[in-house]
Amino acid sequence: MANFRRFRPDDLNKLSKCNLDPFTETYELGFYLQYYAKWPSLFQVAEDQHGNIIGYIMGKLESSPDVYRFSEHYLPWHAHITAVTVAPEARRLGIGRLLTEQLEAAADANNAWFVDLFVRTTNHKAIAFYKSMGYSIYRVVKDYYGDNLGDPSLPSEDAYDMRKPMKRDVKREHIREDGEKHEVDPSDVW
Ligand SMILES: CC(C)(COP(=O)(O)OP(=O)(O)OC[C@H]1O[C@@H](n2cnc3c(N)ncnc32)[C@H](O)[C@@H]1OP(=O)(O)O)[C@@H](O)C(=O)NCCC(=O)NCCS
């Protein structure tokens, strides 16, 4: 059984069960603390009976800077999933789903139009996970991942920008049926 609660700063040295996964990025410590300080309701963890963190989701609320208001790429008020990860031994138990539902509830509570995220186009398991939760491809960000998962012999990789409309988007204006046909450069993503 997992216990779900908000992230606390003393969780930072308990993330390795999740962060050793190659699809899970490890950030500078200050990056996690910034999310904790700004958007605590969008930073949730799942812990096992020994207090190990076996899953977490970290997100933020934002819109594009006002200077881009008239750009076709302008992003209205929304929640963004910066990271969601579940330790390999705890997968397919519904933990990722519960964490994501918690973030979506916080997005609705903050009147967000949608929740979005970026995922590697080769991360088929995560794409299947997001699709199962009602997310769809909004656009393809070309060469978004230049880090090649740490292997310089690999080419850079595209990202799917995926979205799920929240309650506010009654008319589903912020999603696309044909998102895979919409390609953008990373410079169009702010
Ligand atoms: C993606 C991830 C967070 C899913 O977490 P999880 O707790 O295993 O997911 P859940 O058990 O809640 O799965 C919910 C549904 O998603 C789908 N799903 C999840 N994992 C899947 C997989 N490996 N293959 C196909 N579908 C999958 C299924 O429909 C599943 O429902 P089901 O088990 O009843 O069939 C987890 O695999 C992970 O941590 N991956 C590595 C990190 C990562 O890629 N994060 C995303 C980066 S953008």
The ligand as a MOL file (V3000), in Angstrom:
LIG
                    3D

  0  0  0     0  0            999 V3000
M  V30 BEGIN CTAB
M  V30 COUNTS 48 50 0 0 0
M  V30 BEGIN ATOM
M  V30 1 C 4.8250 6.3820 -17.0130 0
M  V30 2 C 4.7560 5.9180 -15.5470 0
M  V30 3 C 4.8160 7.1530 -14.6530 0
M  V30 4 C 3.4160 5.1810 -15.3230 0
M  V30 5 O 3.2650 4.9160 -13.9380 0
M  V30 6 P 2.4460 3.6390 -13.3880 0
M  V30 7 O 2.2030 3.8590 -11.9480 0
M  V30 8 O 3.1350 2.3970 -13.7810 0
M  V30 9 O 1.0800 3.7530 -14.2240 0
M  V30 10 P -0.3560 3.2010 -13.7790 0
M  V30 11 O -0.2010 1.8930 -13.0660 0
M  V30 12 O -1.0810 4.2710 -13.0430 0
M  V30 13 O -1.0160 2.9530 -15.1960 0
M  V30 14 C -2.2610 3.5310 -15.6050 0
M  V30 15 C -2.5340 3.0800 -17.0170 0
M  V30 16 O -1.5470 3.6170 -17.9170 0
M  V30 17 C -1.2610 2.6700 -18.9520 0
M  V30 18 N 0.1180 2.1970 -18.8150 0
M  V30 19 C 0.9500 2.3910 -17.7720 0
M  V30 20 N 2.1490 1.8040 -18.0060 0
M  V30 21 C 2.0530 1.2330 -19.2090 0
M  V30 22 C 2.9750 0.4570 -19.9870 0
M  V30 23 N 4.1970 0.1520 -19.5370 0
M  V30 24 N 2.5560 0.0100 -21.2000 0
M  V30 25 C 1.3140 0.2800 -21.6610 0
M  V30 26 N 0.3940 1.0070 -20.9480 0
M  V30 27 C 0.7720 1.4750 -19.7410 0
M  V30 28 C -2.2220 1.5010 -18.7320 0
M  V30 29 O -3.4310 1.7930 -19.4340 0
M  V30 30 C -2.4510 1.5870 -17.2320 0
M  V30 31 O -3.6750 0.9750 -16.8090 0
M  V30 32 P -3.6890 -0.6350 -16.5400 0
M  V30 33 O -2.4970 -0.9760 -15.7160 0
M  V30 34 O -5.0020 -0.8380 -15.8230 0
M  V30 35 O -3.6360 -1.2850 -17.8990 0
M  V30 36 C 5.9120 4.9210 -15.2230 0
M  V30 37 O 5.9720 3.9040 -16.2150 0
M  V30 38 C 7.2820 5.5650 -15.1310 0
M  V30 39 O 7.6740 6.0460 -14.0660 0
M  V30 40 N 8.0520 5.5940 -16.2340 0
M  V30 41 C 9.4130 6.1490 -16.2060 0
M  V30 42 C 9.4100 7.6460 -16.0730 0
M  V30 43 C 8.6870 8.2950 -17.2390 0
M  V30 44 O 8.7880 7.8850 -18.3840 0
M  V30 45 N 7.9320 9.3660 -16.9100 0
M  V30 46 C 7.2490 10.1440 -17.8960 0
M  V30 47 C 8.2130 11.1260 -18.4840 0
M  V30 48 S 7.3860 12.2820 -19.5450 0
M  V30 END ATOM
M  V30 BEGIN BOND
M  V30 1 1 1 2
M  V30 2 1 2 3
M  V30 3 1 2 4
M  V30 4 1 2 36
M  V30 5 1 4 5
M  V30 6 1 5 6
M  V30 7 2 6 7
M  V30 8 1 6 8
M  V30 9 1 6 9
M  V30 10 1 9 10
M  V30 11 2 10 11
M  V30 12 1 10 12
M  V30 13 1 10 13
M  V30 14 1 13 14
M  V30 15 1 14 15
M  V30 16 1 15 16
M  V30 17 1 15 30
M  V30 18 1 16 17
M  V30 19 1 17 18
M  V30 20 1 17 28
M  V30 21 1 18 19
M  V30 22 1 18 27
M  V30 23 2 19 20
M  V30 24 1 20 21
M  V30 25 1 21 22
M  V30 26 2 21 27
M  V30 27 1 22 23
M  V30 28 2 22 24
M  V30 29 1 24 25
M  V30 30 2 25 26
M  V30 31 1 26 27
M  V30 32 1 28 29
M  V30 33 1 28 30
M  V30 34 1 30 31
M  V30 35 1 31 32
M  V30 36 2 32 33
M  V30 37 1 32 34
M  V30 38 1 32 35
M  V30 39 1 36 37
M  V30 40 1 36 38
M  V30 41 2 38 39
M  V30 42 1 38 40
M  V30 43 1 40 41
M  V30 44 1 41 42
M  V30 45 1 42 43
M  V30 46 2 43 44
M  V30 47 1 43 45
M  V30 48 1 45 46
M  V30 49 1 46 47
M  V30 50 1 47 48
M  V30 END BOND
M  V30 END CTAB
M  END
